[in-house]
Amino acid sequence: MNVSFIGLGKLGLPLACCLAECGNKILGVDKNEYVLDKLNHQELPFYEPGLDDIFPHSNFIGFTDSYKRAVEETDASIILVNTQLGDSGYSDEFVESALTDLAVNLKRSDKDYHLIVLSSTVLPGSIARLIHLVEKISGRKYQESFGFSYVPDFVRLGNVIYDFKNPEFFLIGANSQRDYDMTHEIWKNFHLNDPPEKSLTLEEAEVSKVSLNAFIVNKIAFVNFLGQLCDGMNNVNVHNITDVIGLDKRIAPYFFKFGTPYGGTCFPRDTMAFIKFAADRKKDAKHLKFADEVNEDLYQSILAKCIQFPHKNVGVIGVSFKPNSPVVVGSPSARLIRDLVDAGVCVSAYDPLEESFTNLNGLADNITQCATPQECVDKSDIVAIMHPDKSLAELDVSNVNVIDYWGMTNVN
C-alpha cells in the first residue's frame, strides 16, 4: 500500500523503515528541516540500534513537509508524533496539528477515501474529539470519506526495531471493518514472531495503551519499594529475593528488578495519562500516585548518598534514561547530574553513546566526560551506577563508595 508516515522521530522513523521493508511504499513527512535534509541525503538524524540496517530502503517514495502530497499520493497516513508531558501536563498538540494539516488537504482533495492511522499515545476519550476535528475542517464524514484506526506502539527506545517486529501482541483499534482491513493490510508480512492479533474498538484501544504502562509502573514501584526496605539490612540482597519470587508465573521476572527510578518518555507520560483518565471517571488512581511517590523517594535516596560527604567527586555511569538509547528526556541520570552540579559537586560521567552528552546541551560543559566506565570510577570518590549494564561487573570499585541499586558491580 502507498502510505504517508507523519513524524520521523525516534519511534516514527524506525516504524516507517520497518513498514517500507515489509513492502509498503512510504512517503516520509516531517516539519523538521534538519531531519528532512538528513534523510534526503540518506543519512540518519539520530542513533537507534539496528536502524542503519534498514535505512535507506528503496520503498521510500521520498521525504517531505508536504501534507498535500501525503493526501494525494497515498491511501493512508500514519501519525506518530510527540505526545509528551509539558509544563501544562499531558499534551496532544502535535497530533492535532498533524490532523489539522491532513484535514485541510483532505478538503481540497477529490480522493474518495483516506485512512488515518494514529500511533501516538493519546488520553482515553481523545480519538472521538480528534475525529470530530477532522470532520469539521475537512467537511468530510467519518467512515464515509475518511477512516480512522489506532495502532499504539508498545516498544522500548534502544530496542525499537526488535520490539516493532516481535511484539507480545499486535493491537488494532477500529470502529469499522473497512478501517480494520486497510490497517491490517499495511502491517501484513510485518511481524517476525507471529504474535496474537487483537481487534478492539478505538475507545478500548485507547484505554489498553495507557493501562499497560500504568500496570508496569506499579510493578516497578513495588520492587523499588522492596529494594529500599532491604537496603542496608544485614545478610540481605534484594536481587536474590526478586529472582526467587519472580519465578512465580503470576509475577514473572520482567520489570521486576530493584534499580534506579523509572523515567524516559513513556512511563511518566502514561502514568499521568492514567491518573487523568481515572479523574475524568471520578476515580482517584491512588496506586499510581503512590508509584510516583516511591519513584521520587528512590531518586532522593540516590541523591542523598551522592552528597553525604562534602567536597567529594561523584561519578555517574549511564547518562541517558536507559542503555542503548541517547535520550535524556526524563532521565534520572541527567537530573542527578544537574542537581549535583547545582550543589557545587565535581561530576564525572560515562555513557557509551556520545549523543547522550550532546543531548545534555550546556550541562555537559560543567562535567568531566569519561571515555570508559573505569576512568569514571578512578576520577571519583562516590560512583552511582545508573544503567543495568552487566559489563560493569568487571569494574574495579575497591577504592570508591558505590551506589549500585541494580547490582551490576562486584560489591553486590
C-alpha positions in Angstrom: 0.0 0.0 0.0 1.1 3.6 -0.5 1.4 5.1 2.9 2.4 8.6 4.2 4.2 8.5 7.5 3.9 11.6 9.6 6.5 12.1 12.3 10.0 10.8 11.6 11.4 10.9 15.2 12.9 8.2 17.4 9.9 6.0 17.1 8.4 7.2 13.8 11.4 6.7 11.6 12.1 3.2 12.7 8.5 2.2 12.2 8.4 3.8 8.8 11.5 1.9 7.8 10.0 -1.4 9.0 6.8 -0.7 7.1 8.9 0.0 3.9 10.9 -3.1 4.5 7.7 -5.3 4.5 6.5 -4.0 1.2 4.7 -0.7 1.6 5.7 2.4 -0.4 6.4 5.1 2.2 6.3 8.9 1.9 8.0 10.3 5.0 6.5 13.6 6.3 8.0 15.9 8.9 8.3 19.6 9.5 11.8 19.4 10.9 14.2 20.7 8.2 17.2 19.1 9.8 15.6 15.7 9.8 14.4 16.1 6.2 17.8 17.3 5.0 19.5 14.3 6.6 17.1 11.8 5.3 17.1 13.2 1.8 20.8 12.8 1.8 20.3 9.2 3.0 21.7 9.9 6.4 20.2 9.1 9.8 19.4 12.0 12.1 19.8 10.0 15.3 21.0 6.7 16.6 18.9 3.7 17.3 20.3 0.1 17.3 19.6 -1.7 14.0 18.1 1.3 12.2 21.1 1.7 9.9 20.5 -1.9 8.7 17.1 -1.0 7.2 17.7 2.6 6.1 17.8 3.8 3.3 15.2 1.5 1.7 14.1 1.5 -1.9 10.4 1.6 -0.9 10.7 5.1 0.3 8.9 7.5 -2.1 10.7 10.4 -0.6 10.8 12.8 2.4 8.8 16.0 2.5 7.0 18.5 4.6 4.0 18.5 2.2 0.7 17.3 3.6 -0.8 17.8 0.1 1.5 15.0 -1.2 0.5 12.9 1.8 -3.1 13.0 0.8 -2.7 12.9 -3.0 0.0 10.3 -3.3 -1.1 7.8 -0.6 -4.1 5.8 0.5 -3.4 6.1 4.2 -1.5 8.4 6.6 0.1 7.1 9.8 0.8 9.6 12.6 3.4 9.0 15.2 4.4 12.4 16.6 5.3 13.5 20.1 2.7 13.5 22.8 5.0 14.2 25.7 4.5 15.8 29.0 4.8 19.6 29.0 4.7 22.3 31.7 0.9 22.2 31.5 0.6 18.5 31.6 -0.2 15.8 29.0 -0.4 17.3 25.5 -1.5 16.0 22.1 -1.0 19.4 20.3 1.3 17.8 17.7 -1.3 15.2 16.9 -3.9 17.9 16.5 -1.5 19.9 14.3 -0.9 16.9 12.0 -4.6 16.1 11.8 -5.4 19.7 11.0 -2.9 19.8 8.1 -4.2 16.5 6.8 -7.8 17.7 7.1 -7.1 20.9 5.2 -5.7 18.9 2.3 -8.5 16.3 2.5 -10.9 19.1 2.0 -9.1 20.1 -1.2 -8.8 16.5 -2.5 -11.1 14.6 -4.7 -10.0 11.2 -3.4 -12.9 9.0 -2.3 -11.4 7.7 0.9 -8.3 8.2 3.0 -7.4 6.2 6.1 -5.8 7.9 9.1 -3.9 5.6 11.4 -2.9 7.1 14.8 0.1 5.5 16.5 0.9 8.3 19.0 -0.3 7.7 22.6 -3.4 9.8 23.5 -5.6 10.0 26.5 -8.7 7.8 26.6 -11.6 9.7 25.0 -9.3 11.7 22.7 -9.9 10.0 19.4 -13.6 10.8 19.2 -12.7 14.5 19.6 -9.9 14.2 17.0 -12.2 12.6 14.5 -14.7 15.4 15.0 -11.8 17.9 14.4 -11.1 16.2 11.0 -14.7 16.3 10.1 -15.1 19.9 10.9 -12.0 21.1 9.0 -12.3 18.7 6.0 -16.0 18.8 5.5 -15.8 15.0 5.2 -17.8 12.5 7.1 -16.1 9.8 9.2 -16.5 6.3 7.8 -17.9 7.7 4.5 -14.9 9.6 3.0 -12.2 9.1 5.6 -11.4 6.4 8.1 -9.6 6.3 11.5 -7.8 3.5 13.3 -5.4 3.3 16.2 -2.3 1.2 16.4 -0.5 2.1 19.6 3.2 1.3 19.9 4.5 -0.9 22.7 8.2 -0.5 22.2 11.3 0.5 24.2 13.8 3.0 23.0 17.1 1.2 22.4 15.1 -1.9 21.3 12.6 -0.2 18.9 13.3 -2.2 15.7 13.2 -5.6 17.6 10.1 -4.6 19.5 8.2 -3.4 16.5 8.9 -6.7 14.7 8.5 -9.0 17.6 5.7 -7.7 19.8 3.9 -9.6 22.6 0.7 -8.9 20.7 -0.5 -6.7 17.8 -3.4 -4.4 18.5 -5.6 -2.6 16.0 -8.3 -0.3 17.3 -11.0 0.4 14.7 -14.8 1.0 14.6 -15.4 -0.2 11.1 -14.4 -3.4 9.2 -13.1 -1.3 6.3 -10.7 0.6 8.5 -9.5 -2.6 10.2 -8.9 -4.3 6.9 -6.9 -1.4 5.5 -4.8 -1.2 8.6 -4.3 -5.0 8.6 -3.1 -4.8 5.0 -0.4 -2.2 5.9 1.0 -4.4 8.6 0.8 -7.6 6.5 4.1 -9.6 6.5 5.5 -7.2 9.1 6.0 -9.3 12.2 8.6 -11.9 12.6 7.2 -13.8 15.6 3.6 -14.4 14.6 2.1 -12.5 17.6 -1.5 -12.8 18.7 -3.6 -10.1 17.0 -6.4 -8.3 18.8 -9.0 -6.1 17.3 -10.7 -3.6 19.7 -12.8 -0.5 19.3 -11.0 2.8 19.1 -12.1 3.5 22.7 -10.9 0.2 24.0 -7.5 0.5 22.3 -7.0 4.0 23.9 -7.6 2.5 27.4 -5.4 -0.5 26.7 -2.4 1.6 25.7 -2.2 3.7 28.9 -3.3 0.8 31.1 -0.4 -1.4 30.1 2.3 1.0 31.0 0.5 2.1 34.1 0.4 -1.5 35.3 4.2 -1.9 34.6 4.9 1.3 36.6 3.0 -0.3 39.6 5.2 -3.4 39.3 8.4 -1.3 39.1 7.2 0.8 42.1 6.7 -2.3 44.2 10.1 -3.8 43.5 11.8 -0.4 44.1 10.0 0.0 47.4 11.0 -3.5 48.4 14.6 -2.7 47.4 14.6 0.4 49.7 13.3 -1.7 52.5 16.1 -4.2 52.1 18.8 -1.5 51.6 21.3 -1.7 54.5 19.8 -4.9 56.0 22.4 -7.4 57.2 22.8 -10.5 55.1 20.0 -9.5 52.7 20.4 -9.0 48.9 17.2 -7.8 47.4 18.2 -9.2 44.0 18.2 -12.8 45.4 14.7 -12.2 46.7 13.3 -10.8 43.5 15.0 -13.6 41.5 13.1 -16.1 43.5 9.6 -14.6 43.7 9.8 -13.6 40.1 9.7 -17.3 39.2 6.0 -17.3 40.2 4.1 -17.0 36.9 1.7 -14.6 38.4 4.6 -12.2 39.0 7.2 -13.1 36.3 10.8 -11.6 36.3 10.2 -8.9 33.7 10.5 -5.3 35.0 10.9 -6.9 38.5 14.4 -5.8 39.5 15.4 -3.2 42.0 17.2 -0.3 40.3 17.1 3.4 39.6 13.9 5.4 39.2 11.8 4.9 36.1 11.9 7.8 33.6 12.2 8.5 30.0 9.4 9.3 27.5 6.7 6.7 28.2 6.3 5.7 31.8 5.9 9.2 33.3 3.6 10.3 30.4 1.4 7.2 30.6 1.2 7.3 34.4 -0.1 10.8 34.3 -2.4 9.8 31.4 -3.9 7.0 33.6 -4.3 9.3 36.6 -6.1 11.8 34.4 -8.3 9.1 32.9 -9.2 8.0 36.4 -10.0 11.6 37.4 -12.2 12.0 34.4 -14.1 8.9 35.5 -14.5 10.4 39.0 -11.9 8.0 40.5 -8.6 8.6 42.3 -5.7 6.4 41.0 -4.0 6.3 44.4 -1.9 3.3 43.5 -0.2 5.3 40.7 0.2 8.4 42.7 2.0 6.2 45.3 4.1 4.8 42.5 5.2 8.4 41.7 6.0 8.9 45.4 8.1 5.8 45.5 9.9 6.9 42.4 10.7 10.3 43.9 11.8 8.8 47.2 14.2 6.4 45.3 15.7 9.3 43.4 16.2 11.3 46.6 17.9 8.4 48.3 20.5 8.2 45.5 21.0 12.0 45.5 21.4 12.0 49.3 24.1 9.2 49.1 25.9 11.2 46.4 26.2 14.3 48.6 26.5 12.8 52.0 30.2 13.6 52.1 31.1 17.2 51.3 33.8 18.0 48.8 33.8 14.6 47.2 34.0 13.9 43.5 30.9 12.0 42.2 30.9 9.7 39.2 27.7 8.9 37.2 27.8 5.8 35.0 24.9 6.0 32.4 23.7 9.4 31.3 20.6 8.6 29.2 17.4 7.3 30.7 18.3 3.7 29.7 21.1 1.7 28.0 21.3 1.7 24.2 19.5 5.0 23.8 20.9 8.5 23.8 17.6 10.0 25.0 17.9 12.1 28.2 14.3 13.3 28.4 13.1 12.2 31.8 16.4 10.7 32.6 17.1 10.2 36.3 20.8 10.3 35.5 20.5 13.7 33.8 18.5 15.0 36.7 21.1 13.7 39.1 24.0 15.3 37.2 22.1 18.6 37.2 21.3 18.5 40.9 24.9 17.6 41.7 26.3 20.5 39.6 23.8 22.9 41.1 25.1 21.8 44.6 28.7 22.6 43.6 29.8 18.9 43.3 32.5 17.9 40.8 30.9 15.4 38.5 32.5 12.8 36.1 30.2 10.8 33.8 30.3 8.0 31.4 27.9 6.8 28.7 28.8 4.7 25.7 26.8 6.9 23.4 28.4 10.3 22.6 24.9 11.6 21.7 23.8 11.3 25.3 26.2 14.0 26.3 25.3 16.2 23.3 21.6 15.9 24.4 22.6 17.4 27.8 23.1 20.7 26.0 25.0 23.2 28.1 25.0 20.9 31.2 27.7 18.8 29.6 30.1 21.7 29.8 30.0 21.5 33.6 31.1 17.9 34.0 34.1 15.7 33.0 33.2 13.3 30.2 35.0 10.0 30.6 36.0 7.6 27.8 35.5 4.4 29.9 33.5 3.5 33.0 36.7 2.6 34.8 38.0 6.1 34.1 34.8 7.5 35.7 35.4 5.3 38.7 39.1 6.3 39.0 38.2 10.0 39.0 35.6 9.7 41.7 35.1 9.1 45.4 31.5 8.1 45.0 30.0 6.4 41.9 26.4 6.0 41.1 25.6 3.1 38.7 22.5 4.3 36.8 22.4 1.7 34.0 21.8 -2.0 34.3 24.9 -3.0 32.3 26.3 -6.4 33.0 29.7 -5.5 31.7 30.2 -3.3 34.8 30.9 -6.4 36.8 34.5 -6.1 35.6 35.0 -2.7 37.2 37.5 -2.2 40.0 35.5 -0.3 42.6 37.6 -1.3 45.6 38.6 2.3 46.3 35.3 4.1 45.9 31.9 4.2 47.6 29.4 2.6 45.1 25.7 3.3 44.8 24.6 0.3 42.8 20.9 -0.5 43.3 21.0 -2.5 40.0 23.5 -4.9 41.5 25.8 -4.8 38.5 29.2 -4.4 40.3 31.1 -6.9 42.4 30.2 -5.1 45.6 26.9 -6.9 45.4 
